[in-house]
Amino acid sequence: MFEAIFRGFWLIFWSQSISTWKRHLAHFTGPIVVKSRGATR
């Protein structure tokens, strides 16, 4: 019982952390990619 609840909570926490991580990563690498593309052109 407790293990199932803990597993469900961990799954939700893990998925949310991954989504926020991807959002931060995109926000941080976005300008760099744009600058690199502008430099190559």
SULTANOR-V501568 format. One record per backbone hydrogen bond with DSSP energy under -1.0 kcal/mol. NH is the residue of the N-H (numbers start at 0). CO is the residue of the C=O. If there is no record, write none. Layout:
nh=NH co=CO
nh=NH co=CO
This chain:
nh=4 co=0
nh=5 co=1
nh=6 co=2
nh=7 co=3
nh=8 co=4
nh=9 co=5
nh=10 co=6
nh=11 co=7
nh=12 co=8
nh=13 co=9
nh=14 co=10
nh=15 co=11
nh=16 co=12
nh=17 co=13
nh=18 co=14
nh=19 co=15
nh=20 co=16
nh=21 co=17
nh=22 co=18
nh=23 co=19
nh=24 co=20
nh=25 co=21
nh=26 co=22
nh=27 co=23
nh=28 co=24
nh=29 co=25
nh=32 co=28
nh=33 co=29
nh=34 co=30
nh=35 co=31
nh=36 co=32
nh=37 co=33
nh=38 co=34
nh=39 co=35
nh=40 co=36
